[in-house]
Amino acid sequence: MKGFYVMATLLACGLTACSGDIEPGRSETARVTISGLATASVATSLLAGSEVFVGTVESADRGVLTARIDGRVRRILVKEGDTVKAGELLLTIEDNVAGDRLAEAEGGRQSAEARFQLTKKTWNRYQQLFEKEAITPQEMDQISANLEMARQQLRSAEATVSAARTALSHTRVTAPYEARVVRQEVREGSTVMPGAALLSLDRAGRRQVRADISESWAGRIKPGLLLTVEIPALDKRYSAPVAEVLPATDPRSRSFQITIDLPADPDLSAGLYARVLVGEPDVPALLVPVTAVINRGQLHGLYTVDAENILHYRLVRLGRQHGDQVEILAGINPGERYVVAGTERAVNGARLKE
């Protein structure tokens, strides 16, 4: 029995001595130190609460120049993207028969002019004789009819010359107004027929956006409704009215088209990519780079950094992804620091050396 009390006393003394060597809240294991991790603070960003649709900037007035005669394209004097002035020569078509037809018409007009002048002189002489009663009224009527016929033939010949000149002018295609060349529809050396497309032009001035909208919005978007339009290439945003809503819905894409009138801006050019926002205004959201998120099965987390530069793996709940960023719905607060890059080297509980 005496031996039991001795062992108990020794055990109690040993535990007392041990508890005095380790301070509460401290570990004998030294923390790992990691350097070179990029960090950032969580910031609140405005996130579009509306639905986004893709659109394209285009001219409010696009025209296609077509051939009016048959022939071979001899020379194209402009290229896509060029700005042209009204009346500027854009393209020429080789003169196959228009020149010959004009020469023939000119010859016919000259003959008709000579016949008319001769008949008129004859009529003047007959008129003098008629006044002297040297010829009968029937003879005067005949020469008057001949004069009228010669006049009609001359008018017809002049009309033929005018038509031939117009046909010849069609070998030279000019800009009907100030515009930008959007597309070259033919190449030099191509053979074209009347009606064949030659060049597409966007008239200088007003611009609009054409977009395909989901059919779920049918009936809710009407002309005059203000929508937000973003042009990423210019980093610009406009509030612009809907100009037209096409009533038909495309059964393949389940969408319908709208056009939106943009305000005057010299930076806008046809063909630019546009985003059309339909719905609610922007709402605040927490966004972080997708590369900062650590995925472990069905769980998602971030490495946060506390005031003492200690790393902590924090579970978070993700929302929608927007480009290279993802929305954080829960698990972290604005202003907290987190690891942006180098997460593969981060360790929970390690100290970050900056």
C-alpha positions in Angstrom: 0.0 0.0 0.0 2.9 2.2 0.9 4.4 1.6 -2.6 1.1 2.7 -4.3 1.2 6.1 -2.6 4.8 6.6 -3.7 4.0 5.8 -7.3 1.0 8.2 -7.3 3.1 11.0 -5.8 5.8 10.6 -8.4 3.2 10.6 -11.3 1.5 13.8 -10.0 4.9 15.5 -9.7 5.8 14.4 -13.2 2.5 15.9 -14.7 3.0 19.1 -12.8 6.5 19.5 -14.2 5.3 18.8 -17.7 2.5 21.3 -17.6 4.9 24.0 -16.6 7.1 23.5 -19.7 4.4 24.3 -22.5 2.5 27.6 -22.5 -1.2 27.3 -23.3 -2.1 27.9 -27.0 1.5 27.2 -28.2 2.7 24.3 -30.3 6.1 22.7 -30.2 6.0 22.5 -34.1 7.4 25.6 -35.8 5.1 27.2 -38.5 6.1 26.8 -42.2 7.0 30.1 -43.8 6.0 30.7 -47.5 7.0 33.7 -49.6 6.2 34.9 -53.1 2.4 34.5 -52.9 0.4 37.3 -54.6 -2.5 38.6 -52.4 -5.4 41.0 -52.9 -8.3 42.4 -50.8 -11.8 41.4 -51.6 -13.6 44.3 -53.2 -17.3 44.9 -54.0 -17.9 45.3 -57.8 -21.1 46.2 -59.7 -22.4 43.2 -61.4 -25.0 43.3 -64.1 -28.2 42.0 -62.7 -29.7 41.8 -66.2 -29.4 39.2 -68.9 -26.7 39.8 -71.5 -27.2 39.3 -75.2 -24.7 39.6 -78.1 -25.1 42.3 -80.7 -23.2 44.0 -83.6 -22.8 47.6 -84.4 -23.9 48.5 -87.9 -24.8 51.5 -89.9 -28.4 52.7 -89.8 -28.2 52.9 -93.6 -26.3 50.1 -95.4 -26.4 49.9 -99.1 -25.2 47.4 -101.7 -23.9 48.8 -105.1 -24.9 46.5 -107.9 -23.8 46.2 -111.6 -26.2 47.8 -114.1 -24.4 46.4 -117.2 -22.7 43.1 -118.0 -19.0 43.0 -118.3 -15.7 42.2 -116.6 -14.6 44.1 -113.5 -11.6 46.0 -114.7 -10.4 47.8 -111.6 -11.4 48.2 -107.9 -10.1 51.5 -106.5 -11.0 51.0 -102.8 -10.6 48.3 -100.2 -12.6 47.2 -97.2 -12.5 49.8 -94.4 -11.9 52.8 -96.6 -13.9 55.9 -96.2 -15.2 57.4 -99.4 -16.8 60.7 -100.4 -20.0 61.2 -102.5 -19.1 60.9 -106.2 -15.8 59.2 -105.7 -14.9 56.6 -108.3 -15.0 53.1 -106.7 -14.9 50.6 -109.4 -14.7 50.3 -113.2 -16.2 47.7 -115.6 -14.7 47.1 -119.0 -16.7 48.7 -121.8 -17.8 45.7 -124.0 -20.5 47.2 -126.2 -21.6 50.4 -124.5 -19.1 52.5 -126.4 -20.0 51.0 -129.7 -23.7 51.6 -129.0 -23.0 55.2 -128.1 -21.1 55.7 -131.4 -23.9 54.1 -133.3 -26.5 56.2 -131.6 -24.5 59.4 -132.2 -24.4 58.5 -135.9 -28.1 58.0 -136.0 -28.8 61.3 -134.2 -26.6 63.1 -136.7 -28.6 61.6 -139.6 -31.9 62.4 -138.0 -30.6 66.0 -137.3 -29.7 66.4 -141.0 -33.1 65.1 -142.2 -34.9 67.4 -139.8 -32.9 70.4 -141.0 -33.5 69.6 -144.7 -37.2 69.0 -144.1 -37.5 72.2 -142.1 -35.9 74.2 -145.0 -38.3 72.5 -147.4 -41.2 73.4 -145.2 -40.1 77.1 -145.1 -40.1 77.2 -148.9 -43.5 75.6 -149.1 -44.8 78.0 -146.5 -43.8 81.0 -148.7 -45.4 79.4 -151.7 -48.5 78.6 -149.8 -48.8 82.2 -148.7 -48.6 83.2 -152.4 -51.2 80.5 -153.1 -48.7 78.8 -155.4 -49.4 75.4 -153.9 -52.5 73.6 -152.7 -53.4 73.1 -149.0 -53.0 69.4 -149.5 -49.4 69.9 -150.6 -48.8 72.1 -147.5 -50.3 69.5 -145.2 -48.0 66.8 -146.7 -44.8 68.8 -146.1 -46.0 69.7 -142.6 -46.5 66.0 -141.8 -43.0 65.3 -143.2 -41.6 67.9 -140.9 -43.3 66.5 -137.8 -42.1 63.0 -138.7 -38.5 64.3 -139.0 -38.9 66.0 -135.6 -40.1 62.8 -133.9 -37.2 60.8 -135.5 -34.7 63.4 -134.2 -36.2 63.2 -130.7 -36.0 59.4 -130.8 -32.4 59.5 -131.9 -31.5 61.9 -129.1 -33.2 59.6 -126.6 -31.2 56.7 -127.9 -28.0 58.7 -127.5 -29.0 59.6 -123.9 -29.6 56.0 -123.1 -26.3 54.9 -124.6 -24.5 57.6 -122.6 -26.2 56.4 -119.4 -25.2 52.8 -120.2 -21.6 53.9 -120.8 -21.6 55.8 -117.4 -22.5 52.5 -115.7 -19.0 51.3 -116.4 -17.9 53.7 -113.8 -19.3 53.0 -110.3 -19.2 56.0 -107.9 -20.2 56.5 -104.3 -23.7 57.7 -103.9 -22.9 59.3 -100.6 -20.2 59.6 -98.0 -19.7 56.1 -96.6 -17.4 53.4 -95.4 -16.6 50.3 -97.5 -17.8 47.3 -95.6 -17.3 44.5 -98.0 -15.9 43.9 -101.4 -18.3 41.6 -103.1 -16.3 40.9 -106.3 -12.7 40.7 -107.4 -10.9 42.3 -110.3 -11.3 40.2 -113.4 -14.7 38.9 -112.3 -17.5 38.8 -114.9 -20.7 40.4 -113.7 -24.2 40.6 -114.9 -26.8 43.3 -114.3 -27.9 43.1 -110.6 -24.7 41.5 -109.3 -23.5 42.9 -106.0 -20.2 44.9 -106.3 -19.6 46.7 -103.0 -21.4 47.1 -99.6 -21.3 50.5 -98.1 -22.2 51.9 -94.6 -23.5 55.4 -94.9 -21.6 57.9 -92.7 -23.6 59.1 -89.7 -25.9 57.2 -87.3 -25.0 53.8 -85.9 -27.2 51.1 -84.3 -26.9 47.8 -82.7 -28.6 44.7 -84.0 -29.0 41.9 -81.4 -30.8 38.5 -81.0 -32.9 38.4 -77.9 -34.3 35.3 -76.2 -37.9 34.6 -76.9 -38.6 34.7 -73.2 -38.5 38.5 -73.5 -41.0 38.6 -76.3 -43.7 41.2 -75.6 -41.7 42.9 -72.9 -39.3 44.8 -75.2 -40.9 47.6 -77.2 -39.7 50.5 -79.3 -38.6 53.4 -77.1 -37.5 51.2 -74.2 -34.1 52.3 -72.9 -31.5 49.5 -72.8 -27.8 49.5 -71.7 -25.3 48.8 -74.5 -21.7 48.0 -73.8 -18.9 48.2 -76.4 -16.0 46.3 -74.9 -13.4 47.3 -77.5 -14.0 51.0 -76.7 -14.7 50.5 -73.0 -17.9 52.5 -73.4 -21.4 52.1 -72.2 -24.6 53.8 -73.6 -28.2 54.0 -72.5 -30.0 53.9 -75.9 -33.6 53.4 -77.0 -35.0 50.4 -78.9 -35.7 51.5 -82.5 -37.3 48.4 -83.9 -38.5 45.0 -82.7 -38.8 42.4 -85.5 -42.0 40.4 -84.7 -41.0 37.1 -86.1 -39.1 34.6 -83.9 -36.4 32.4 -85.3 -37.6 28.8 -84.5 -34.0 27.5 -84.6 -32.4 29.8 -82.1 -35.7 30.6 -80.3 -34.9 34.3 -80.5 -36.1 37.5 -82.1 -34.1 40.6 -83.3 -34.1 44.1 -82.1 -32.3 47.3 -83.3 -31.1 50.0 -80.9 -30.2 53.5 -81.9 -26.8 54.6 -80.6 -25.9 58.2 -79.8 -23.5 60.0 -82.2 -19.9 59.0 -81.5 -17.1 59.2 -84.0 -15.4 56.2 -82.3 -18.2 53.9 -83.3 -17.7 51.8 -86.4 -19.7 49.1 -88.1 -18.8 45.6 -87.1 -17.9 46.2 -83.4 -18.9 43.6 -80.9 -21.6 44.8 -78.5 -23.3 43.5 -75.3 -27.0 44.4 -74.7 -28.2 44.3 -71.1 -31.8 43.5 -70.6 -33.5 43.5 -67.2 -32.6 44.8 -63.8 -29.9 47.4 -63.0 -26.4 46.6 -61.7 -26.1 44.9 -58.3 -23.1 44.8 -55.9 -21.2 41.5 -55.8 -17.9 40.1 -54.6 -15.7 38.9 -57.5 -12.4 37.1 -57.3 -10.3 35.5 -60.1 -11.2 32.0 -61.0 -7.5 31.0 -60.5 -7.7 32.0 -56.8 -10.4 29.3 -56.1 -9.2 25.9 -54.9 -11.6 23.1 -55.9 -11.6 19.9 -53.8 -14.3 17.7 -55.1 -17.6 19.4 -54.6 -16.0 21.9 -52.2 -14.5 25.3 -53.1 -12.3 27.5 -51.0 -9.8 30.4 -50.8 -6.7 30.9 -48.9 -7.2 34.0 -46.7 -4.5 35.9 -44.8 -5.1 37.2 -41.3 -3.6 40.2 -39.5 -0.6 38.1 -38.5 0.0 36.9 -42.0 -1.2 33.4 -41.2 -2.8 31.5 -44.1 -6.2 29.9 -43.6 -8.1 27.7 -46.0 -11.7 29.1 -46.1 -14.6 27.3 -47.7 -16.8 29.6 -49.9 -19.9 29.3 -51.9 -19.6 30.3 -55.6 -22.1 32.1 -57.8 -22.0 32.7 -61.5 -18.8 33.0 -63.5 -18.2 36.2 -65.4 -15.3 35.9 -67.8 -12.1 35.2 -65.8 -13.9 36.1 -62.5 -16.4 34.2 -60.3 -18.9 35.6 -57.8 -18.5 34.7 -54.1 -21.9 34.3 -52.4 -20.7 33.4 -48.9 -17.6 32.6 -46.9 -15.6 35.8 -47.2 -16.2 39.5 -46.5 -15.2 42.7 -48.3 -11.8 43.9 -47.3 -10.4 40.5 -46.3 -7.1 39.5 -47.9 -6.8 36.3 -50.0 -4.2 34.6 -52.1 -4.6 35.5 -55.8 -1.7 33.6 -57.3 0.5 30.8 -56.1 -2.3 28.9 -54.4 -0.6 25.6 -55.3 2.2 26.4 -52.8 -0.2 27.7 -50.0 -0.5 25.6 -46.8 -3.2 26.1 -44.2 -1.6 27.5 -41.0 1.6 28.6 -42.7 3.0 32.1 -42.3 3.2 34.4 -45.3 6.5 36.2 -45.7 6.1 39.4 -47.8 
